[in-house]
Amino acid sequence: MIKFTKVAAIDIGSNAMRLLINDVIESKDEKKYIKESLIRVPVRLGTEVFTKGEISEESRERLVHSVMAYKHLMVAHGVKYFRGCATSAMREAKNGKEIIKSIKETTGINIEIIDGQEEAAIIYANHIEKLIADDNAYLYVDVGGGSTELTVINKGEIVAAKSFKIGTLRILNDMVNQEMWNDLKAWLMENLPHGKVDLIGSGGNINKVAKVSGKDVSKPVSYTYLKKYFKELQKYNYEERILKLDLKPDRADVIIPAMQIFTSIMKWTKATKIYIPKMGLADGIIKQLY
């Protein structure tokens, strides 16, 4: 007997918000998560929050309309269970709780503001390391607009996790100083296990790199390739990255600081390869929820 259930996740991040709808197919022996729909809206909350401290009325209206649209789509798809989470930008906005209340009153959809620790735990719900090798050590790196979540996984278990306020939008707005980079590096040196460590990368920017590389999700991208692609990106200005490299306008700027974060971490950890399974917070929400 096979059981079919539709489950959804709403992820409101600093750079974009997403609705992910999955079919969960469950039999006696296994469970499969099949992506049915992914709708992304580039709201860019972080640009406002990290520079002005709050979310504007215009952005609030866009959020409300987007969540209402998500609600209609979930009804149309027959979603049985869902969870909505907001991360770095919403939790730092002075009017973040007020915005969440407005969304609930208008749409009936409850969005939870989660902290960095819970964000890392949800991401780990993907158990991505089990897709590679249980007995290896990995550093899971999730790069967003407002923060970078680091999770050290050794032999299938979380041994350390921390959220750093080093995100793509913060870097673009000159809000990340050398001391913050030093703190991240020091944490890595203190918490990484001895020996070889491979990276697992998460986030829209590293997913784009995986797509450009043409690699299968089961195959890692090398540090050499990542550095080469980073240098290639830096040859072009913002407009040229859109026109010549076919990057979306809301990707063409943030991909530069994202590559800075990933290549710096790979250099410090001496990692030679990074796995990019294209799973993130929304996927983790669904797996943890179900």
HELIX and SHEET records of a PDB file:
HELIX    1   1 LEU A   45  LYS A   52  1                                   8    
HELIX    2   2 GLU A   57  HIS A   77  1                                  21    
HELIX    3   3 SER A   88  GLU A   92  1                                   5    
HELIX    4   4 GLY A   96  THR A  107  1                                  12    
HELIX    5   5 GLY A  116  TYR A  124  1                                   9    
HELIX    6   6 ILE A  128  LEU A  131  5                                   4    
HELIX    7   7 THR A  168  LEU A  172  1                                   5    
HELIX    8   8 GLN A  178  ASN A  191  1                                  14    
HELIX    9   9 GLY A  204  SER A  213  1                                  10    
HELIX   10  10 TYR A  223  GLN A  234  1                                  12    
HELIX   11  11 TYR A  238  LEU A  243  1                                   6    
HELIX   12  12 PRO A  249  ALA A  252  1                                   4    
HELIX   13  13 ILE A  255  THR A  269  1                                  15    
HELIX   14  14 LEU A  281  LEU A  289  1                                   9    
SHEET    1   A 5 LYS A  31  VAL A  41  0                                        
SHEET    2   A 5 MET A  17  GLU A  26 -1                                        
SHEET    3   A 5 LYS A   3  ILE A  12 -1                                        
SHEET    4   A 5 TYR A  81  ALA A  86  1                                        
SHEET    5   A 5 ILE A 111  ILE A 113  1                                        
SHEET    1   B 6 GLU A 157  PHE A 164  0                                        
SHEET    2   B 6 THR A 148  ASN A 154 -1                                        
SHEET    3   B 6 ALA A 137  VAL A 143 -1                                        
SHEET    4   B 6 ASP A 198  SER A 202  1                                        
SHEET    5   B 6 LYS A 273  TYR A 275  1                                        
SHEET    6   B 6 VAL A 221  SER A 222 -1                                        
END                                                                             
